[in-house]
Amino acid sequence: MKMVILFVTWFYPGQPPASSQAQFNSMETCTTARESILRDAARLKSDEERKVQELRKQGTIYNPGYPTVSAVCATQ
């Protein structure tokens, strides 16, 4: 049986990338985990965008730092 590896790298502005990997027994379970991570990244970006809008309404200048994520499933 081939192992499937999920490679994940988070990029935050002004910080070094943070990477990790995990092994799965099937492409399906790896893909499910990958999609969950991508949803988390989208939620974090959405939360940050709401925060920026609120601060701008208050007249506060804020430079957002949205996270970006790369997540790839690969067979070994």
PDB file of N, H, CA, C and O in Angstrom:
ATOM      1  N   MET A   1       0.841  -1.177   0.000  1.00  0.00           N
ATOM      2  CA  MET A   1       0.000   0.000   0.000  1.00  0.00           C
ATOM      3  C   MET A   1       0.893   1.250   0.000  1.00  0.00           C
ATOM      4  O   MET A   1       1.842   1.357   0.777  1.00  0.00           O
ATOM      5  N   LYS A   2       0.565   2.175  -0.880  1.00  0.00           N
ATOM      6  H   LYS A   2      -0.206   2.089  -1.511  1.00  0.00           H
ATOM      7  CA  LYS A   2       1.324   3.425  -0.945  1.00  0.00           C
ATOM      8  C   LYS A   2       0.857   4.380   0.137  1.00  0.00           C
ATOM      9  O   LYS A   2      -0.336   4.502   0.411  1.00  0.00           O
ATOM     10  N   MET A   3       1.804   5.042   0.735  1.00  0.00           N
ATOM     11  H   MET A   3       2.774   4.943   0.512  1.00  0.00           H
ATOM     12  CA  MET A   3       1.492   6.090   1.701  1.00  0.00           C
ATOM     13  C   MET A   3       1.237   7.386   0.936  1.00  0.00           C
ATOM     14  O   MET A   3       1.824   7.629  -0.118  1.00  0.00           O
ATOM     15  N   VAL A   4       0.360   8.200   1.481  1.00  0.00           N
ATOM     16  H   VAL A   4      -0.118   8.003   2.338  1.00  0.00           H
ATOM     17  CA  VAL A   4       0.089   9.519   0.918  1.00  0.00           C
ATOM     18  C   VAL A   4       0.545  10.532   1.959  1.00  0.00           C
ATOM     19  O   VAL A   4       0.208  10.420   3.138  1.00  0.00           O
ATOM     20  N   ILE A   5       1.311  11.516   1.516  1.00  0.00           N
ATOM     21  H   ILE A   5       1.584  11.607   0.559  1.00  0.00           H
ATOM     22  CA  ILE A   5       1.842  12.526   2.426  1.00  0.00           C
ATOM     23  C   ILE A   5       1.185  13.864   2.128  1.00  0.00           C
ATOM     24  O   ILE A   5       1.086  14.279   0.973  1.00  0.00           O
ATOM     25  N   LEU A   6       0.743  14.526   3.172  1.00  0.00           N
ATOM     26  H   LEU A   6       0.823  14.189   4.110  1.00  0.00           H
ATOM     27  CA  LEU A   6       0.190  15.879   3.066  1.00  0.00           C
ATOM     28  C   LEU A   6       1.277  16.853   3.500  1.00  0.00           C
ATOM     29  O   LEU A   6       1.719  16.832   4.649  1.00  0.00           O
ATOM     30  N   PHE A   7       1.701  17.694   2.585  1.00  0.00           N
ATOM     31  H   PHE A   7       1.342  17.711   1.651  1.00  0.00           H
ATOM     32  CA  PHE A   7       2.681  18.740   2.873  1.00  0.00           C
ATOM     33  C   PHE A   7       1.927  20.053   3.030  1.00  0.00           C
ATOM     34  O   PHE A   7       1.157  20.440   2.152  1.00  0.00           O
ATOM     35  N   VAL A   8       2.149  20.741   4.154  1.00  0.00           N
ATOM     36  H   VAL A   8       2.775  20.426   4.868  1.00  0.00           H
ATOM     37  CA  VAL A   8       1.450  22.000   4.429  1.00  0.00           C
ATOM     38  C   VAL A   8       2.469  23.070   4.796  1.00  0.00           C
ATOM     39  O   VAL A   8       3.364  22.838   5.609  1.00  0.00           O
ATOM     40  N   THR A   9       2.326  24.235   4.192  1.00  0.00           N
ATOM     41  H   THR A   9       1.599  24.424   3.531  1.00  0.00           H
ATOM     42  CA  THR A   9       3.158  25.383   4.548  1.00  0.00           C
ATOM     43  C   THR A   9       2.262  26.601   4.721  1.00  0.00           C
ATOM     44  O   THR A   9       1.490  26.959   3.832  1.00  0.00           O
ATOM     45  N   TRP A  10       2.387  27.234   5.899  1.00  0.00           N
ATOM     46  H   TRP A  10       3.015  26.942   6.621  1.00  0.00           H
ATOM     47  CA  TRP A  10       1.666  28.473   6.193  1.00  0.00           C
ATOM     48  C   TRP A  10       2.622  29.645   5.990  1.00  0.00           C
ATOM     49  O   TRP A  10       3.772  29.614   6.428  1.00  0.00           O
ATOM     50  N   PHE A  11       2.124  30.673   5.319  1.00  0.00           N
ATOM     51  H   PHE A  11       1.190  30.698   4.963  1.00  0.00           H
ATOM     52  CA  PHE A  11       2.904  31.890   5.102  1.00  0.00           C
ATOM     53  C   PHE A  11       2.185  33.054   5.780  1.00  0.00           C
ATOM     54  O   PHE A  11       1.027  33.339   5.473  1.00  0.00           O
ATOM     55  N   TYR A  12       2.866  33.714   6.690  1.00  0.00           N
ATOM     56  H   TYR A  12       3.807  33.483   6.939  1.00  0.00           H
ATOM     57  CA  TYR A  12       2.354  34.920   7.338  1.00  0.00           C
ATOM     58  C   TYR A  12       3.296  36.060   6.990  1.00  0.00           C
ATOM     59  O   TYR A  12       4.512  35.896   7.092  1.00  0.00           O
ATOM     60  N   PRO A  13       2.769  37.216   6.581  1.00  0.00           N
ATOM     61  CA  PRO A  13       3.633  38.347   6.241  1.00  0.00           C
ATOM     62  C   PRO A  13       4.593  38.688   7.381  1.00  0.00           C
ATOM     63  O   PRO A  13       4.194  38.776   8.542  1.00  0.00           O
ATOM     64  N   GLY A  14       5.845  38.876   7.032  1.00  0.00           N
ATOM     65  H   GLY A  14       6.169  38.805   6.089  1.00  0.00           H
ATOM     66  CA  GLY A  14       6.848  39.286   8.006  1.00  0.00           C
ATOM     67  C   GLY A  14       7.360  38.172   8.898  1.00  0.00           C
ATOM     68  O   GLY A  14       8.105  38.432   9.843  1.00  0.00           O
ATOM     69  N   GLN A  15       6.972  36.926   8.615  1.00  0.00           N
ATOM     70  H   GLN A  15       6.367  36.714   7.847  1.00  0.00           H
ATOM     71  CA  GLN A  15       7.428  35.797   9.418  1.00  0.00           C
ATOM     72  C   GLN A  15       7.932  34.687   8.504  1.00  0.00           C
ATOM     73  O   GLN A  15       7.502  34.589   7.354  1.00  0.00           O
ATOM     74  N   PRO A  16       8.836  33.854   9.003  1.00  0.00           N
ATOM     75  CA  PRO A  16       9.272  32.727   8.178  1.00  0.00           C
ATOM     76  C   PRO A  16       8.129  31.731   8.000  1.00  0.00           C
ATOM     77  O   PRO A  16       7.263  31.634   8.869  1.00  0.00           O
ATOM     78  N   PRO A  17       8.109  30.994   6.899  1.00  0.00           N
ATOM     79  CA  PRO A  17       7.055  30.005   6.687  1.00  0.00           C
ATOM     80  C   PRO A  17       7.106  28.912   7.754  1.00  0.00           C
ATOM     81  O   PRO A  17       8.171  28.593   8.282  1.00  0.00           O
ATOM     82  N   ALA A  18       5.951  28.351   8.059  1.00  0.00           N
ATOM     83  H   ALA A  18       5.086  28.610   7.630  1.00  0.00           H
ATOM     84  CA  ALA A  18       5.848  27.232   8.993  1.00  0.00           C
ATOM     85  C   ALA A  18       5.344  26.021   8.211  1.00  0.00           C
ATOM     86  O   ALA A  18       4.257  26.062   7.635  1.00  0.00           O
ATOM     87  N   SER A  19       6.127  24.945   8.190  1.00  0.00           N
ATOM     88  H   SER A  19       7.010  24.911   8.658  1.00  0.00           H
ATOM     89  CA  SER A  19       5.772  23.766   7.403  1.00  0.00           C
ATOM     90  C   SER A  19       5.593  22.542   8.275  1.00  0.00           C
ATOM     91  O   SER A  19       6.194  22.419   9.342  1.00  0.00           O
ATOM     92  N   SER A  20       4.748  21.635   7.797  1.00  0.00           N
ATOM     93  H   SER A  20       4.259  21.734   6.930  1.00  0.00           H
ATOM     94  CA  SER A  20       4.565  20.350   8.460  1.00  0.00           C
ATOM     95  C   SER A  20       4.127  19.326   7.425  1.00  0.00           C
ATOM     96  O   SER A  20       3.761  19.669   6.301  1.00  0.00           O
ATOM     97  N   GLN A  21       4.172  18.075   7.824  1.00  0.00           N
ATOM     98  H   GLN A  21       4.470  17.796   8.737  1.00  0.00           H
ATOM     99  CA  GLN A  21       3.697  17.012   6.944  1.00  0.00           C
ATOM    100  C   GLN A  21       3.066  15.919   7.784  1.00  0.00           C
ATOM    101  O   GLN A  21       3.397  15.745   8.957  1.00  0.00           O
ATOM    102  N   ALA A  22       2.143  15.179   7.162  1.00  0.00           N
ATOM    103  H   ALA A  22       1.874  15.320   6.209  1.00  0.00           H
ATOM    104  CA  ALA A  22       1.469  14.074   7.835  1.00  0.00           C
ATOM    105  C   ALA A  22       1.252  12.957   6.815  1.00  0.00           C
ATOM    106  O   ALA A  22       1.073  13.220   5.626  1.00  0.00           O
ATOM    107  N   GLN A  23       1.269  11.727   7.279  1.00  0.00           N
ATOM    108  H   GLN A  23       1.414  11.513   8.245  1.00  0.00           H
ATOM    109  CA  GLN A  23       1.068  10.570   6.412  1.00  0.00           C
ATOM    110  C   GLN A  23      -0.351  10.047   6.544  1.00  0.00           C
ATOM    111  O   GLN A  23      -0.938  10.065   7.626  1.00  0.00           O
ATOM    112  N   PHE A  24      -0.895   9.577   5.422  1.00  0.00           N
ATOM    113  H   PHE A  24      -0.418   9.561   4.543  1.00  0.00           H
ATOM    114  CA  PHE A  24      -2.231   8.999   5.375  1.00  0.00           C
ATOM    115  C   PHE A  24      -2.175   7.692   4.596  1.00  0.00           C
ATOM    116  O   PHE A  24      -1.253   7.459   3.814  1.00  0.00           O
ATOM    117  N   ASN A  25      -3.183   6.837   4.821  1.00  0.00           N
ATOM    118  H   ASN A  25      -3.932   7.027   5.456  1.00  0.00           H
ATOM    119  CA  ASN A  25      -3.241   5.546   4.133  1.00  0.00           C
ATOM    120  C   ASN A  25      -3.942   5.615   2.787  1.00  0.00           C
ATOM    121  O   ASN A  25      -3.855   4.676   1.995  1.00  0.00           O
ATOM    122  N   SER A  26      -4.645   6.729   2.517  1.00  0.00           N
ATOM    123  H   SER A  26      -4.716   7.491   3.160  1.00  0.00           H
ATOM    124  CA  SER A  26      -5.342   6.850   1.230  1.00  0.00           C
ATOM    125  C   SER A  26      -5.355   8.304   0.769  1.00  0.00           C
ATOM    126  O   SER A  26      -5.229   9.237   1.563  1.00  0.00           O
ATOM    127  N   MET A  27      -5.508   8.455  -0.516  1.00  0.00           N
ATOM    128  H   MET A  27      -5.610   7.698  -1.161  1.00  0.00           H
ATOM    129  CA  MET A  27      -5.603   9.798  -1.083  1.00  0.00           C
ATOM    130  C   MET A  27      -6.870  10.480  -0.580  1.00  0.00           C
ATOM    131  O   MET A  27      -6.883  11.695  -0.381  1.00  0.00           O
ATOM    132  N   GLU A  28      -7.926   9.714  -0.374  1.00  0.00           N
ATOM    133  H   GLU A  28      -7.916   8.727  -0.536  1.00  0.00           H
ATOM    134  CA  GLU A  28      -9.193  10.288   0.091  1.00  0.00           C
ATOM    135  C   GLU A  28      -9.039  10.943   1.469  1.00  0.00           C
ATOM    136  O   GLU A  28      -9.494  12.069   1.670  1.00  0.00           O
ATOM    137  N   THR A  29      -8.410  10.254   2.408  1.00  0.00           N
ATOM    138  H   THR A  29      -8.041   9.339   2.245  1.00  0.00           H
ATOM    139  CA  THR A  29      -8.256  10.844   3.745  1.00  0.00           C
ATOM    140  C   THR A  29      -7.305  12.037   3.714  1.00  0.00           C
ATOM    141  O   THR A  29      -7.495  13.005   4.450  1.00  0.00           O
ATOM    142  N   CYS A  30      -6.290  11.968   2.868  1.00  0.00           N
ATOM    143  H   CYS A  30      -6.136  11.182   2.270  1.00  0.00           H
ATOM    144  CA  CYS A  30      -5.368  13.100   2.732  1.00  0.00           C
ATOM    145  C   CYS A  30      -6.101  14.312   2.159  1.00  0.00           C
ATOM    146  O   CYS A  30      -5.938  15.434   2.638  1.00  0.00           O
ATOM    147  N   THR A  31      -6.898  14.071   1.144  1.00  0.00           N
ATOM    148  H   THR A  31      -7.031  13.160   0.755  1.00  0.00           H
ATOM    149  CA  THR A  31      -7.645  15.157   0.510  1.00  0.00           C
ATOM    150  C   THR A  31      -8.636  15.789   1.494  1.00  0.00           C
ATOM    151  O   THR A  31      -8.816  17.007   1.492  1.00  0.00           O
ATOM    152  N   THR A  32      -9.270  14.980   2.321  1.00  0.00           N
ATOM    153  H   THR A  32      -9.124  13.990   2.322  1.00  0.00           H
ATOM    154  CA  THR A  32     -10.187  15.502   3.336  1.00  0.00           C
ATOM    155  C   THR A  32      -9.447  16.415   4.309  1.00  0.00           C
ATOM    156  O   THR A  32      -9.932  17.497   4.642  1.00  0.00           O
ATOM    157  N   ALA A  33      -8.272  15.977   4.764  1.00  0.00           N
ATOM    158  H   ALA A  33      -7.879  15.099   4.493  1.00  0.00           H
ATOM    159  CA  ALA A  33      -7.463  16.802   5.672  1.00  0.00           C
ATOM    160  C   ALA A  33      -7.008  18.083   4.977  1.00  0.00           C
ATOM    161  O   ALA A  33      -7.028  19.157   5.579  1.00  0.00           O
ATOM    162  N   ARG A  34      -6.603  17.974   3.723  1.00  0.00           N
ATOM    163  H   ARG A  34      -6.587  17.102   3.234  1.00  0.00           H
ATOM    164  CA  ARG A  34      -6.162  19.148   2.942  1.00  0.00           C
ATOM    165  C   ARG A  34      -7.285  20.170   2.837  1.00  0.00           C
ATOM    166  O   ARG A  34      -7.064  21.363   3.049  1.00  0.00           O
ATOM    167  N   GLU A  35      -8.489  19.708   2.512  1.00  0.00           N
ATOM    168  H   GLU A  35      -8.668  18.739   2.340  1.00  0.00           H
ATOM    169  CA  GLU A  35      -9.626  20.621   2.376  1.00  0.00           C
ATOM    170  C   GLU A  35      -9.952  21.306   3.699  1.00  0.00           C
ATOM    171  O   GLU A  35     -10.323  22.479   3.714  1.00  0.00           O
ATOM    172  N   SER A  36      -9.818  20.589   4.799  1.00  0.00           N
ATOM    173  H   SER A  36      -9.517  19.635   4.788  1.00  0.00           H
ATOM    174  CA  SER A  36     -10.054  21.172   6.118  1.00  0.00           C
ATOM    175  C   SER A  36      -9.054  22.292   6.412  1.00  0.00           C
ATOM    176  O   SER A  36      -9.423  23.337   6.948  1.00  0.00           O
ATOM    177  N   ILE A  37      -7.810  22.070   6.064  1.00  0.00           N
ATOM    178  H   ILE A  37      -7.510  21.221   5.629  1.00  0.00           H
ATOM    179  CA  ILE A  37      -6.774  23.094   6.270  1.00  0.00           C
ATOM    180  C   ILE A  37      -7.059  24.320   5.412  1.00  0.00           C
ATOM    181  O   ILE A  37      -6.916  25.451   5.876  1.00  0.00           O
ATOM    182  N   LEU A  38      -7.458  24.103   4.175  1.00  0.00           N
ATOM    183  H   LEU A  38      -7.575  23.184   3.798  1.00  0.00           H
ATOM    184  CA  LEU A  38      -7.757  25.235   3.291  1.00  0.00           C
ATOM    185  C   LEU A  38      -8.972  26.022   3.796  1.00  0.00           C
ATOM    186  O   LEU A  38      -9.015  27.245   3.666  1.00  0.00           O
ATOM    187  N   ARG A  39      -9.953  25.324   4.369  1.00  0.00           N
ATOM    188  H   ARG A  39      -9.918  24.330   4.474  1.00  0.00           H
ATOM    189  CA  ARG A  39     -11.111  26.019   4.972  1.00  0.00           C
ATOM    190  C   ARG A  39     -10.671  26.859   6.171  1.00  0.00           C
ATOM    191  O   ARG A  39     -11.147  27.978   6.359  1.00  0.00           O
ATOM    192  N   ASP A  40      -9.761  26.314   6.978  1.00  0.00           N
ATOM    193  H   ASP A  40      -9.374  25.405   6.825  1.00  0.00           H
ATOM    194  CA  ASP A  40      -9.240  27.076   8.124  1.00  0.00           C
ATOM    195  C   ASP A  40      -8.542  28.348   7.655  1.00  0.00           C
ATOM    196  O   ASP A  40      -8.713  29.412   8.249  1.00  0.00           O
ATOM    197  N   ALA A  41      -7.758  28.232   6.593  1.00  0.00           N
ATOM    198  H   ALA A  41      -7.619  27.368   6.111  1.00  0.00           H
ATOM    199  CA  ALA A  41      -7.054  29.405   6.057  1.00  0.00           C
ATOM    200  C   ALA A  41      -8.056  30.453   5.566  1.00  0.00           C
ATOM    201  O   ALA A  41      -7.874  31.647   5.804  1.00  0.00           O
ATOM    202  N   ALA A  42      -9.102  30.011   4.888  1.00  0.00           N
ATOM    203  H   ALA A  42      -9.249  29.041   4.695  1.00  0.00           H
ATOM    204  CA  ALA A  42     -10.129  30.941   4.400  1.00  0.00           C
ATOM    205  C   ALA A  42     -10.851  31.615   5.563  1.00  0.00           C
ATOM    206  O   ALA A  42     -11.165  32.804   5.494  1.00  0.00           O
ATOM    207  N   ARG A  43     -11.115  30.865   6.628  1.00  0.00           N
ATOM    208  H   ARG A  43     -10.859  29.899   6.685  1.00  0.00           H
ATOM    209  CA  ARG A  43     -11.774  31.432   7.807  1.00  0.00           C
ATOM    210  C   ARG A  43     -10.886  32.476   8.475  1.00  0.00           C
ATOM    211  O   ARG A  43     -11.365  33.539   8.870  1.00  0.00           O
ATOM    212  N   LEU A  44      -9.598  32.180   8.604  1.00  0.00           N
ATOM    213  H   LEU A  44      -9.208  31.317   8.283  1.00  0.00           H
ATOM    214  CA  LEU A  44      -8.678  33.153   9.192  1.00  0.00           C
ATOM    215  C   LEU A  44      -8.614  34.439   8.375  1.00  0.00           C
ATOM    216  O   LEU A  44      -8.585  35.538   8.928  1.00  0.00           O
ATOM    217  N   LYS A  45      -8.593  34.285   7.050  1.00  0.00           N
ATOM    218  H   LYS A  45      -8.616  33.392   6.601  1.00  0.00           H
ATOM    219  CA  LYS A  45      -8.559  35.470   6.185  1.00  0.00           C
ATOM    220  C   LYS A  45      -9.849  36.274   6.325  1.00  0.00           C
ATOM    221  O   LYS A  45      -9.810  37.503   6.377  1.00  0.00           O
ATOM    222  N   SER A  46     -10.973  35.599   6.386  1.00  0.00           N
ATOM    223  H   SER A  46     -11.005  34.600   6.344  1.00  0.00           H
ATOM    224  CA  SER A  46     -12.261  36.273   6.540  1.00  0.00           C
ATOM    225  C   SER A  46     -12.332  37.010   7.881  1.00  0.00           C
ATOM    226  O   SER A  46     -12.799  38.147   7.944  1.00  0.00           O
ATOM    227  N   ASP A  47     -11.871  36.362   8.944  1.00  0.00           N
ATOM    228  H   ASP A  47     -11.492  35.438   8.893  1.00  0.00           H
ATOM    229  CA  ASP A  47     -11.841  37.012  10.265  1.00  0.00           C
ATOM    230  C   ASP A  47     -10.980  38.267  10.221  1.00  0.00           C
ATOM    231  O   ASP A  47     -11.348  39.299  10.783  1.00  0.00           O
ATOM    232  N   GLU A  48      -9.850  38.179   9.562  1.00  0.00           N
ATOM    233  H   GLU A  48      -9.551  37.341   9.106  1.00  0.00           H
ATOM    234  CA  GLU A  48      -8.939  39.321   9.470  1.00  0.00           C
ATOM    235  C   GLU A  48      -9.575  40.451   8.656  1.00  0.00           C
ATOM    236  O   GLU A  48      -9.430  41.622   9.008  1.00  0.00           O
ATOM    237  N   GLU A  49     -10.271  40.113   7.580  1.00  0.00           N
ATOM    238  H   GLU A  49     -10.389  39.162   7.294  1.00  0.00           H
ATOM    239  CA  GLU A  49     -10.931  41.135   6.765  1.00  0.00           C
ATOM    240  C   GLU A  49     -12.018  41.856   7.567  1.00  0.00           C
ATOM    241  O   GLU A  49     -12.173  43.071   7.441  1.00  0.00           O
ATOM    242  N   ARG A  50     -12.772  41.118   8.391  1.00  0.00           N
ATOM    243  H   ARG A  50     -12.647  40.131   8.493  1.00  0.00           H
ATOM    244  CA  ARG A  50     -13.793  41.755   9.243  1.00  0.00           C
ATOM    245  C   ARG A  50     -13.139  42.698  10.253  1.00  0.00           C
ATOM    246  O   ARG A  50     -13.639  43.793  10.510  1.00  0.00           O
ATOM    247  N   LYS A  51     -12.039  42.268  10.809  1.00  0.00           N
ATOM    248  H   LYS A  51     -11.633  41.379  10.600  1.00  0.00           H
ATOM    249  CA  LYS A  51     -11.306  43.090  11.774  1.00  0.00           C
ATOM    250  C   LYS A  51     -10.843  44.388  11.120  1.00  0.00           C
ATOM    251  O   LYS A  51     -10.955  45.458  11.718  1.00  0.00           O
ATOM    252  N   VAL A  52     -10.329  44.300   9.911  1.00  0.00           N
ATOM    253  H   VAL A  52     -10.237  43.430   9.425  1.00  0.00           H
ATOM    254  CA  VAL A  52      -9.867  45.482   9.185  1.00  0.00           C
ATOM    255  C   VAL A  52     -11.026  46.440   8.941  1.00  0.00           C
ATOM    256  O   VAL A  52     -10.874  47.648   9.121  1.00  0.00           O
ATOM    257  N   GLN A  53     -12.173  45.922   8.537  1.00  0.00           N
ATOM    258  H   GLN A  53     -12.296  44.940   8.392  1.00  0.00           H
ATOM    259  CA  GLN A  53     -13.332  46.777   8.275  1.00  0.00           C
ATOM    260  C   GLN A  53     -13.773  47.510   9.540  1.00  0.00           C
ATOM    261  O   GLN A  53     -14.089  48.699   9.484  1.00  0.00           O
ATOM    262  N   GLU A  54     -13.799  46.823  10.666  1.00  0.00           N
ATOM    263  H   GLU A  54     -13.543  45.858  10.711  1.00  0.00           H
ATOM    264  CA  GLU A  54     -14.199  47.452  11.929  1.00  0.00           C
ATOM    265  C   GLU A  54     -13.211  48.539  12.343  1.00  0.00           C
ATOM    266  O   GLU A  54     -13.615  49.619  12.774  1.00  0.00           O
ATOM    267  N   LEU A  55     -11.931  48.253  12.213  1.00  0.00           N
ATOM    268  H   LEU A  55     -11.604  47.375  11.863  1.00  0.00           H
ATOM    269  CA  LEU A  55     -10.924  49.242  12.588  1.00  0.00           C
ATOM    270  C   LEU A  55     -10.972  50.470  11.682  1.00  0.00           C
ATOM    271  O   LEU A  55     -10.771  51.593  12.144  1.00  0.00           O
ATOM    272  N   ARG A  56     -11.235  50.260  10.406  1.00  0.00           N
ATOM    273  H   ARG A  56     -11.398  49.347  10.030  1.00  0.00           H
ATOM    274  CA  ARG A  56     -11.332  51.395   9.481  1.00  0.00           C
ATOM    275  C   ARG A  56     -12.546  52.256   9.802  1.00  0.00           C
ATOM    276  O   ARG A  56     -12.493  53.479   9.669  1.00  0.00           O
ATOM    277  N   LYS A  57     -13.648  51.622  10.224  1.00  0.00           N
ATOM    278  H   LYS A  57     -13.691  50.629  10.332  1.00  0.00           H
ATOM    279  CA  LYS A  57     -14.836  52.385  10.633  1.00  0.00           C
ATOM    280  C   LYS A  57     -14.523  53.262  11.840  1.00  0.00           C
ATOM    281  O   LYS A  57     -15.080  54.351  11.983  1.00  0.00           O
ATOM    282  N   GLN A  58     -13.636  52.789  12.701  1.00  0.00           N
ATOM    283  H   GLN A  58     -13.183  51.905  12.584  1.00  0.00           H
ATOM    284  CA  GLN A  58     -13.241  53.535  13.894  1.00  0.00           C
ATOM    285  C   GLN A  58     -12.159  54.567  13.587  1.00  0.00           C
ATOM    286  O   GLN A  58     -11.748  55.319  14.470  1.00  0.00           O
ATOM    287  N   GLY A  59     -11.700  54.603  12.343  1.00  0.00           N
ATOM    288  H   GLY A  59     -12.033  53.992  11.625  1.00  0.00           H
ATOM    289  CA  GLY A  59     -10.673  55.557  11.956  1.00  0.00           C
ATOM    290  C   GLY A  59      -9.258  55.090  12.238  1.00  0.00           C
ATOM    291  O   GLY A  59      -8.313  55.873  12.146  1.00  0.00           O
ATOM    292  N   THR A  60      -9.109  53.830  12.579  1.00  0.00           N
ATOM    293  H   THR A  60      -9.877  53.194  12.654  1.00  0.00           H
ATOM    294  CA  THR A  60      -7.791  53.274  12.859  1.00  0.00           C
ATOM    295  C   THR A  60      -7.174  52.748  11.566  1.00  0.00           C
ATOM    296  O   THR A  60      -7.825  52.046  10.792  1.00  0.00           O
ATOM    297  N   ILE A  61      -5.921  53.095  11.348  1.00  0.00           N
ATOM    298  H   ILE A  61      -5.392  53.665  11.977  1.00  0.00           H
ATOM    299  CA  ILE A  61      -5.211  52.571  10.181  1.00  0.00           C
ATOM    300  C   ILE A  61      -4.608  51.228  10.578  1.00  0.00           C
ATOM    301  O   ILE A  61      -3.936  51.110  11.602  1.00  0.00           O
ATOM    302  N   TYR A  62      -4.856  50.237   9.762  1.00  0.00           N
ATOM    303  H   TYR A  62      -5.402  50.333   8.929  1.00  0.00           H
ATOM    304  CA  TYR A  62      -4.398  48.890  10.081  1.00  0.00           C
ATOM    305  C   TYR A  62      -3.929  48.217   8.802  1.00  0.00           C
ATOM    306  O   TYR A  62      -4.621  48.240   7.784  1.00  0.00           O
ATOM    307  N   ASN A  63      -2.750  47.620   8.864  1.00  0.00           N
ATOM    308  H   ASN A  63      -2.188  47.601   9.691  1.00  0.00           H
ATOM    309  CA  ASN A  63      -2.202  46.899   7.717  1.00  0.00           C
ATOM    310  C   ASN A  63      -2.408  45.403   7.948  1.00  0.00           C
ATOM    311  O   ASN A  63      -1.724  44.804   8.778  1.00  0.00           O
ATOM    312  N   PRO A  64      -3.342  44.801   7.221  1.00  0.00           N
ATOM    313  CA  PRO A  64      -3.645  43.394   7.471  1.00  0.00           C
ATOM    314  C   PRO A  64      -2.506  42.455   7.062  1.00  0.00           C
ATOM    315  O   PRO A  64      -1.746  42.738   6.136  1.00  0.00           O
ATOM    316  N   GLY A  65      -2.414  41.362   7.758  1.00  0.00           N
ATOM    317  H   GLY A  65      -3.031  41.131   8.510  1.00  0.00           H
ATOM    318  CA  GLY A  65      -1.445  40.337   7.436  1.00  0.00           C
ATOM    319  C   GLY A  65      -2.153  39.016   7.237  1.00  0.00           C
ATOM    320  O   GLY A  65      -2.173  38.173   8.134  1.00  0.00           O
ATOM    321  N   TYR A  66      -2.730  38.835   6.072  1.00  0.00           N
ATOM    322  H   TYR A  66      -2.714  39.519   5.343  1.00  0.00           H
ATOM    323  CA  TYR A  66      -3.496  37.630   5.790  1.00  0.00           C
ATOM    324  C   TYR A  66      -2.570  36.421   5.667  1.00  0.00           C
ATOM    325  O   TYR A  66      -1.515  36.501   5.039  1.00  0.00           O
ATOM    326  N   PRO A  67      -2.969  35.306   6.267  1.00  0.00           N
ATOM    327  CA  PRO A  67      -2.183  34.096   6.072  1.00  0.00           C
ATOM    328  C   PRO A  67      -2.464  33.492   4.702  1.00  0.00           C
ATOM    329  O   PRO A  67      -3.565  33.620   4.166  1.00  0.00           O
ATOM    330  N   THR A  68      -1.475  32.848   4.158  1.00  0.00           N
ATOM    331  H   THR A  68      -0.581  32.744   4.593  1.00  0.00           H
ATOM    332  CA  THR A  68      -1.611  32.094   2.919  1.00  0.00           C
ATOM    333  C   THR A  68      -1.132  30.690   3.225  1.00  0.00           C
ATOM    334  O   THR A  68      -0.173  30.505   3.974  1.00  0.00           O
ATOM    335  N   VAL A  69      -1.797  29.697   2.648  1.00  0.00           N
ATOM    336  H   VAL A  69      -2.576  29.847   2.039  1.00  0.00           H
ATOM    337  CA  VAL A  69      -1.406  28.315   2.924  1.00  0.00           C
ATOM    338  C   VAL A  69      -1.244  27.547   1.626  1.00  0.00           C
ATOM    339  O   VAL A  69      -1.981  27.755   0.662  1.00  0.00           O
ATOM    340  N   SER A  70      -0.275  26.666   1.624  1.00  0.00           N
ATOM    341  H   SER A  70       0.324  26.498   2.408  1.00  0.00           H
ATOM    342  CA  SER A  70      -0.078  25.731   0.536  1.00  0.00           C
ATOM    343  C   SER A  70      -0.245  24.338   1.127  1.00  0.00           C
ATOM    344  O   SER A  70       0.418  23.997   2.106  1.00  0.00           O
ATOM    345  N   ALA A  71      -1.124  23.529   0.541  1.00  0.00           N
ATOM    346  H   ALA A  71      -1.663  23.806  -0.255  1.00  0.00           H
ATOM    347  CA  ALA A  71      -1.361  22.163   1.035  1.00  0.00           C
ATOM    348  C   ALA A  71      -1.442  21.225  -0.158  1.00  0.00           C
ATOM    349  O   ALA A  71      -2.258  21.423  -1.058  1.00  0.00           O
ATOM    350  N   VAL A  72      -0.587  20.196  -0.161  1.00  0.00           N
ATOM    351  H   VAL A  72       0.075  20.035   0.571  1.00  0.00           H
ATOM    352  CA  VAL A  72      -0.491  19.284  -1.301  1.00  0.00           C
ATOM    353  C   VAL A  72      -0.437  17.850  -0.807  1.00  0.00           C
ATOM    354  O   VAL A  72       0.331  17.532   0.102  1.00  0.00           O
ATOM    355  N   CYS A  73      -1.254  16.975  -1.405  1.00  0.00           N
ATOM    356  H   CYS A  73      -1.878  17.234  -2.143  1.00  0.00           H
ATOM    357  CA  CYS A  73      -1.179  15.540  -1.137  1.00  0.00           C
ATOM    358  C   CYS A  73      -0.325  14.899  -2.222  1.00  0.00           C
ATOM    359  O   CYS A  73      -0.509  15.174  -3.408  1.00  0.00           O
ATOM    360  N   ALA A  74       0.602  14.049  -1.820  1.00  0.00           N
ATOM    361  H   ALA A  74       0.752  13.825  -0.857  1.00  0.00           H
ATOM    362  CA  ALA A  74       1.472  13.376  -2.785  1.00  0.00           C
ATOM    363  C   ALA A  74       1.698  11.934  -2.362  1.00  0.00           C
ATOM    364  O   ALA A  74       1.775  11.632  -1.171  1.00  0.00           O
ATOM    365  N   THR A  75       1.804  11.047  -3.343  1.00  0.00           N
ATOM    366  H   THR A  75       1.742  11.293  -4.310  1.00  0.00           H
ATOM    367  CA  THR A  75       2.094   9.646  -3.035  1.00  0.00           C
ATOM    368  C   THR A  75       3.595   9.450  -2.907  1.00  0.00           C
ATOM    369  O   THR A  75       4.393  10.120  -3.562  1.00  0.00           O
ATOM    370  N   GLN A  76       3.945   8.528  -2.060  1.00  0.00           N
ATOM    371  H   GLN A  76       3.297   7.984  -1.528  1.00  0.00           H
ATOM    372  CA  GLN A  76       5.356   8.260  -1.789  1.00  0.00           C
ATOM    373  C   GLN A  76       5.856   7.160  -2.665  1.00  0.00           C
ATOM    374  O   GLN A  76       7.027   6.790  -2.583  1.00  0.00           O
TER     375      GLN A  76
END
